[in-house]
Amino acid sequence: MTPGFPALLALIPGDPAIVHPLVALAVAGLIYLIADAVAHILGPLMRRRIRPLGDALAGHLRPILRHLLAGGLLILPTALWPVDSLAHLLLGAALAFAFSALAVHILRSLAIPRWAVVPIALLLFVTVLSSSSGGFAPAAGMLDGVGINLGKRRITLLGLVSMAATCVALFALVRLANRMIGRSITHAHGLDATQKLLAQKLAAIAVIVAAFFIGVDLLAIDLTAFTVFSGALGLAVGFGLQKTFGNLIAGIILLMDRSIKPGDVIVVGDSFGWVNKIGVRAVSVITRDGKEHLIPNENLMTQEVENWSYSDRNVRVRIPVGIGFDSDLKLAQELMLRAAQESPRVLRNPKPNVWLTAFGENRVEHDILVWISDPESGVGSVKSDVLNRLWLLFREHGITIPYPQRVIHAPPGGSRPQ
């Protein structure tokens, strides 16, 4: 403690037992006002300058800055004030509140559940308050004294609390790192959507692996104890998670060779729709009915897949039409082209075309060939629109669509078959 600080406190008039706690409260309140004003200025600035961090904290950046600045500023008066006083206890409580509130906002911004956030905040509050008062060592010793012996190891309450806090902290850091890296990659220039998604997947795997080894080191877990079981465990994981790892590797391969990308329109078996996202285990395909099909990545590697958007988004749609033999063939074909050209989703280039394909039993068969550039919106609506327009044009110009005809031959004499 600074030697001149008690003398400075002695200059304050009035009863120290009453005045000093009020001064401590005023100091804490003033610090919070200053911290809030600075956070109000720094928040938008940091969100613009450090955009991945601002986006990752999801609207909690200003309160995080406020409590962080307040906690940093409260350290000095808490350290300078005499320990054995109510004013010091109030400043220590304000300091503990600042750091526990900081932890709450950080964890909640990372979508950590409340049942994990509240115990961590309470533990941090007690730890900071007792440390500022010089009484953390007895509390830690008491927690360390409560435990049980399992073989050569002793499990204490302090160890369990430390393990839980470390796991939550590592989980929060993994989420924060993934969000920041993901948003940095999303806003990176020079990468297409597939390359960005692949980079995000690889970065997420690297962050999880790094967090695992850091956690093992922090928790002092002896991995040599699992040496005996490593062979059996590896065999069990190999059989049990074979499909999982197969789908993971298949997803990475799909992203690397870019044969299927988010936004592509694909057909896999009976599933037709556009690729919403490529996950670790499955590809999400949204159909025209609004249903989301989750197709395992491995299926896309082993089954035949129609990708309507692989090299070009333009898709040709075939619309069969039949007209009567007594109809004006040239006029009917002109009306077919007109109906196709007037449809709003049909492209002008490549232009629509009409082919005469066959002379059927009772009609002249044609195919109207049109091109569209938005197959994710479905092809049925294009066919329906063209046929509706063609029906009105045929009715207007007297072009007939023949009914199916059947000829029944009766035996001589008009007798009916028995």
C-alpha positions as a printed Julia matrix, in Angstrom:
418×3 Matrix{Float64}:
   0.0     0.0     0.0
   1.25    3.51   -0.79
   2.49    5.15    2.45
   0.74    8.43    1.75
  -2.66    6.9     1.05
  -3.76    6.4     4.72
  -2.71    9.98    5.43
  -4.82   11.1     2.47
  -7.8     9.2     3.88
  -7.24   10.86    7.25
  -7.81   14.27    5.66
 -11.42   13.35    4.87
 -13.62   14.96    7.55
 -16.22   13.01    9.46
 -16.47    9.6    11.09
 -14.26    7.18    9.06
 -16.63    4.27    9.76
 -19.35    6.12    7.86
 -17.51    8.42    5.47
 -14.97    5.92    4.1
 -17.6     3.37    2.9
 -19.51    6.22    1.25
 -16.33    7.4    -0.46
 -15.61    3.83   -1.6
 -19.11    3.55   -3.08
 -18.67    6.92   -4.8
 -15.32    5.81   -6.23
 -16.85    2.55   -7.53
 -19.81    4.43   -9.04
 -17.55    7.03  -10.67
 -15.35    4.29  -12.14
 -18.39    2.56  -13.62
 -19.61    5.84  -15.14
 -16.21    6.43  -16.72
 -16.04    2.81  -17.94
 -19.52    3.06  -19.46
 -18.65    6.3   -21.28
 -15.4     4.86  -22.65
 -17.16    1.62  -23.68
 -19.8     3.66  -25.5
 -17.01    5.2   -27.6
 -14.79    2.14  -28.01
 -17.61   -0.32  -28.77
 -18.54    0.91  -32.29
 -14.88    1.65  -33.04
 -13.76   -1.88  -32.16
 -16.71   -3.37  -34.06
 -15.55   -1.58  -37.2
 -11.83   -2.14  -36.73
 -11.97   -5.67  -35.32
 -15.08   -6.9   -37.09
 -14.64  -10.66  -36.42
 -14.4   -10.05  -32.66
 -17.41   -7.72  -32.63
 -19.5   -10.18  -34.64
 -18.38  -13.13  -32.5
 -19.49  -11.46  -29.26
 -23.0   -10.99  -30.73
 -24.16   -7.69  -29.24
 -22.37   -8.08  -25.87
 -19.3    -6.06  -26.84
 -20.26   -2.86  -25.03
 -21.13   -4.47  -21.63
 -18.0    -6.61  -21.93
 -15.88   -3.49  -22.44
 -17.7    -1.7   -19.61
 -17.07   -4.43  -17.02
 -13.52   -5.05  -18.27
 -12.57   -1.37  -17.94
 -14.35   -1.06  -14.59
 -12.58   -4.14  -13.25
  -9.2    -2.85  -14.42
  -9.77    0.57  -12.86
 -11.1    -0.88   -9.59
  -7.91   -2.87   -9.0
  -5.95    0.25   -8.0
  -8.26    1.66   -5.26
  -8.91   -1.85   -3.96
  -5.17   -2.45   -3.61
  -4.51    0.94   -2.03
  -7.34    0.97    0.53
  -6.59   -0.53    3.95
  -7.63   -4.19    4.04
  -9.36   -4.35    7.4
 -12.19   -1.93    6.62
 -15.73   -1.97    5.32
 -14.73    0.37    2.49
 -12.15   -2.15    1.23
 -14.78   -4.89    1.38
 -17.16   -2.77   -0.71
 -14.47   -2.07   -3.29
 -13.57   -5.77   -3.35
 -17.23   -6.65   -3.91
 -17.43   -4.12   -6.78
 -14.26   -5.61   -8.29
 -15.64   -9.15   -7.94
 -18.94   -8.08   -9.46
 -17.14   -6.5   -12.43
 -15.19   -9.67  -13.26
 -18.12  -12.03  -12.65
 -20.39   -9.85  -14.85
 -17.63   -9.82  -17.48
 -17.57  -13.63  -17.43
 -21.38  -13.79  -17.69
 -21.51  -11.55  -20.77
 -18.65  -13.35  -22.49
 -20.13  -16.79  -21.86
 -23.68  -15.75  -22.79
 -22.47  -14.13  -26.01
 -20.99  -17.53  -26.91
 -24.35  -19.26  -26.23
 -23.07  -21.1   -23.14
 -26.14  -22.39  -21.21
 -27.19  -20.6   -18.04
 -26.74  -23.67  -15.86
 -23.0   -23.49  -16.63
 -22.7   -19.69  -16.57
 -24.22  -19.05  -13.12
 -21.89  -21.38  -11.13
 -18.84  -19.99  -12.96
 -19.92  -16.42  -12.18
 -20.5   -17.21   -8.5
 -17.18  -19.03   -8.24
 -15.37  -16.11   -9.85
 -17.14  -13.62   -7.56
 -16.11  -15.52   -4.41
 -12.57  -16.05   -5.7
 -11.96  -12.39   -6.54
 -13.61  -11.12   -3.34
 -11.64  -13.46   -1.1
  -8.39  -12.76   -3.0
  -8.82   -9.01   -2.64
  -9.31   -9.48    1.1
  -6.36  -11.85    1.43
  -8.54  -14.77    2.45
  -8.49  -17.06   -0.6
  -5.79  -19.37    0.7
  -7.89  -20.67    3.65
 -10.89  -21.21    1.36
  -8.74  -23.07   -1.15
  -7.23  -25.17    1.61
 -10.7   -26.07    2.89
 -11.84  -27.16   -0.58
  -8.63  -29.11   -1.08
  -9.16  -30.93    2.18
 -12.52  -32.38    1.05
 -11.89  -35.36   -1.21
 -11.55  -39.1    -1.64
  -8.67  -41.4    -2.57
  -8.95  -43.51   -5.7
  -5.89  -45.73   -5.91
  -2.82  -43.52   -6.09
  -4.79  -40.42   -6.93
  -6.75  -38.13   -4.66
  -9.82  -36.36   -6.0
 -10.63  -33.17   -4.1
 -13.46  -30.69   -4.31
 -10.99  -27.99   -5.33
  -9.77  -30.19   -8.17
 -13.32  -30.84   -9.4
 -14.16  -27.14   -9.29
 -10.95  -26.28  -11.14
 -11.64  -28.99  -13.73
 -15.19  -27.76  -14.34
 -14.06  -24.14  -14.64
 -11.23  -25.13  -17.03
 -13.58  -27.16  -19.23
 -16.1   -24.33  -19.48
 -13.34  -21.81  -20.2
 -11.85  -24.01  -22.93
 -15.28  -24.61  -24.44
 -15.92  -20.87  -24.51
 -12.51  -20.19  -26.06
 -13.15  -22.82  -28.76
 -16.47  -21.19  -29.63
 -14.93  -17.72  -29.65
 -12.02  -18.85  -31.83
 -14.34  -20.67  -34.25
 -16.6   -17.64  -34.55
 -13.74  -15.22  -35.1
 -11.97  -17.48  -37.61
 -15.26  -18.25  -39.37
 -16.18  -14.6   -39.75
 -12.65  -13.71  -40.88
 -12.82  -16.39  -43.57
 -16.34  -15.31  -44.57
 -15.19  -11.74  -45.21
 -11.96  -12.83  -46.92
 -11.57  -11.83  -50.55
 -10.31  -14.17  -53.25
 -12.08  -17.29  -51.93
 -15.32  -18.69  -53.28
 -18.07  -20.1   -51.05
 -16.75  -23.68  -51.23
 -13.18  -22.74  -50.34
 -14.42  -20.63  -47.43
 -16.53  -23.51  -46.11
 -13.59  -25.93  -46.41
 -11.29  -23.51  -44.6
 -13.85  -23.09  -41.8
 -14.18  -26.87  -41.36
 -10.4   -27.41  -41.24
  -9.92  -24.47  -38.86
 -12.64  -25.8   -36.53
 -10.95  -29.22  -36.41
  -7.56  -27.61  -35.69
  -9.02  -25.46  -32.87
 -10.7   -28.48  -31.22
  -7.5   -30.56  -31.39
  -5.46  -27.69  -29.93
  -8.01  -27.17  -27.13
  -7.9   -30.89  -26.32
  -4.14  -30.94  -25.83
  -4.18  -27.64  -23.9
  -6.89  -29.04  -21.61
  -4.91  -32.23  -21.03
  -1.89  -30.14  -20.07
  -3.84  -27.74  -17.8
  -5.68  -30.55  -16.01
  -2.46  -32.6   -15.67
  -4.1   -35.71  -17.11
  -1.62  -38.56  -17.43
  -2.34  -40.15  -20.81
   0.07  -43.01  -20.12
  -2.57  -44.46  -17.8
  -4.66  -45.25  -20.87
  -1.88  -47.07  -22.69
  -3.23  -50.5   -21.81
  -6.66  -49.68  -23.17
  -5.52  -47.71  -26.23
  -5.56  -50.74  -28.53
  -9.02  -51.91  -27.51
 -10.3   -48.34  -27.44
  -8.94  -47.64  -30.91
 -10.51  -50.81  -32.25
 -13.87  -49.95  -30.69
 -13.72  -46.41  -32.04
 -12.73  -47.74  -35.46
 -15.79  -49.98  -35.65
 -18.27  -47.75  -33.81
 -17.38  -44.49  -35.52
 -16.5   -45.9   -38.91
 -19.48  -44.29  -40.63
 -18.95  -41.01  -38.76
 -15.34  -40.66  -39.84
 -16.26  -41.85  -43.33
 -18.86  -39.1   -43.63
 -16.38  -36.55  -42.23
 -13.69  -37.44  -44.77
 -16.31  -37.59  -47.56
 -17.51  -34.09  -46.66
 -13.96  -32.72  -46.8
 -13.39  -34.42  -50.18
 -16.64  -32.96  -51.54
 -15.5   -29.49  -50.51
 -12.0   -29.99  -51.92
 -13.01  -31.23  -55.38
 -15.98  -28.79  -55.47
 -18.21  -31.32  -57.18
 -21.08  -30.31  -54.87
 -21.31  -26.8   -53.45
 -23.83  -24.9   -51.32
 -26.45  -23.52  -53.7
 -26.17  -26.33  -56.26
 -29.34  -28.05  -57.46
 -28.89  -31.82  -57.23
 -30.91  -35.01  -57.59
 -29.99  -37.95  -55.35
 -32.37  -40.87  -55.62
 -35.83  -39.47  -54.95
 -34.48  -36.25  -53.4
 -34.47  -33.15  -55.62
 -33.56  -29.75  -54.25
 -30.81  -27.23  -53.63
 -27.86  -27.76  -51.3
 -28.31  -25.66  -48.19
 -25.06  -26.6   -46.43
 -22.45  -29.32  -46.25
 -22.07  -30.44  -42.65
 -19.66  -32.73  -40.86
 -21.98  -35.72  -41.18
 -24.52  -34.93  -43.9
 -25.49  -32.59  -46.7
 -28.66  -30.58  -46.17
 -30.86  -30.55  -49.29
 -34.03  -28.41  -49.24
 -36.75  -29.56  -51.64
 -39.42  -27.47  -53.34
 -41.88  -28.65  -50.66
 -39.78  -26.93  -48.0
 -38.62  -30.26  -46.57
 -34.99  -30.58  -45.55
 -33.36  -33.89  -46.47
 -30.16  -34.85  -44.63
 -28.17  -37.06  -46.98
 -24.99  -38.67  -45.55
 -21.85  -37.37  -47.21
 -20.75  -40.92  -47.97
 -23.86  -41.47  -50.13
 -22.87  -38.56  -52.36
 -19.48  -40.18  -52.88
 -20.77  -43.67  -53.74
 -24.13  -43.03  -55.45
 -24.94  -41.42  -58.78
 -25.73  -37.73  -58.31
 -27.23  -35.33  -60.84
 -25.79  -31.87  -60.32
 -27.76  -29.36  -62.37
 -25.45  -26.51  -61.36
 -22.01  -28.16  -61.54
 -20.56  -26.24  -64.5
 -23.53  -24.08  -65.56
 -26.68  -22.98  -63.78
 -28.72  -23.02  -67.01
 -31.01  -26.05  -67.21
 -33.08  -27.18  -70.21
 -36.67  -28.22  -69.54
 -38.57  -30.51  -71.92
 -42.34  -29.95  -72.23
 -44.16  -32.58  -74.4
 -47.23  -31.41  -76.35
 -49.47  -33.27  -78.82
 -51.82  -31.77  -81.45
 -54.4   -33.26  -83.8
 -53.5   -34.43  -87.32
 -55.99  -31.97  -88.8
 -54.38  -28.95  -87.09
 -52.27  -26.3   -88.83
 -48.81  -27.64  -87.99
 -46.88  -24.44  -88.69
 -49.32  -22.27  -86.71
 -49.3   -24.69  -83.79
 -45.49  -24.61  -83.63
 -45.49  -20.8   -83.74
 -47.96  -20.71  -80.85
 -45.76  -23.13  -78.87
 -42.78  -20.8   -79.33
 -44.91  -17.8   -78.39
 -46.13  -19.44  -75.17
 -42.55  -20.33  -74.23
 -41.19  -16.85  -74.98
 -43.9   -15.13  -72.93
 -43.18  -17.19  -69.8
 -41.2   -14.97  -67.37
 -38.74  -17.63  -66.17
 -37.78  -18.82  -69.64
 -34.44  -17.45  -70.86
 -34.2   -15.53  -74.12
 -30.67  -16.83  -74.65
 -30.44  -19.77  -75.24
 -33.74  -19.23  -77.02
 -36.68  -21.69  -76.78
 -37.13  -24.26  -79.5
 -39.85  -26.64  -80.74
 -39.1   -30.11  -82.08
 -41.46  -32.43  -83.88
 -40.6   -35.78  -82.33
 -43.05  -38.36  -83.67
 -46.36  -39.12  -85.4
 -48.3   -40.87  -82.68
 -51.41  -43.03  -82.84
 -53.76  -40.09  -82.75
 -51.64  -36.94  -82.53
 -48.51  -35.19  -83.76
 -46.03  -35.16  -80.88
 -43.8   -32.16  -80.14
 -41.29  -31.15  -77.49
 -41.03  -27.54  -76.34
 -37.43  -27.03  -75.15
 -36.86  -24.05  -72.85
 -33.93  -22.94  -70.69
 -34.09  -21.61  -67.13
 -31.35  -20.25  -64.84
 -33.04  -20.82  -61.45
 -33.61  -24.58  -61.14
 -33.79  -24.26  -57.34
 -37.23  -22.68  -57.89
 -38.44  -25.92  -59.49
 -39.24  -26.99  -63.04
 -42.91  -27.88  -62.53
 -43.94  -24.24  -62.31
 -42.28  -23.5   -65.67
 -44.09  -26.37  -67.37
 -47.39  -25.31  -65.82
 -46.98  -21.67  -66.91
 -46.06  -22.57  -70.51
 -48.89  -25.1   -70.85
 -51.45  -22.68  -69.41
 -50.45  -20.01  -71.93
 -50.45  -22.59  -74.74
 -53.94  -23.82  -73.82
 -55.37  -20.31  -74.2
 -53.54  -19.77  -77.49
 -54.73  -23.11  -78.9
 -58.32  -22.29  -77.91
 -58.04  -18.86  -79.53
 -56.65  -20.17  -82.86
 -58.6   -23.42  -83.13
 -55.73  -25.85  -82.57
 -57.12  -29.13  -81.21
 -55.59  -31.5   -78.7
 -57.03  -34.94  -79.63
 -58.71  -37.33  -77.25
 -57.44  -40.92  -77.1
 -59.33  -43.02  -79.67
 -60.17  -46.71  -79.59
 -61.74  -48.69  -82.48
 -63.9   -51.7   -81.57
 -64.44  -54.29  -84.31
 -67.73  -56.27  -83.98
 -68.0   -59.76  -85.58
 -70.29  -60.23  -88.66
 -73.99  -60.42  -87.92
 -73.79  -58.0   -85.01
 -73.51  -60.8   -82.45
 -71.74  -59.89  -79.27
 -68.93  -61.95  -77.82
 -69.98  -64.19  -74.97
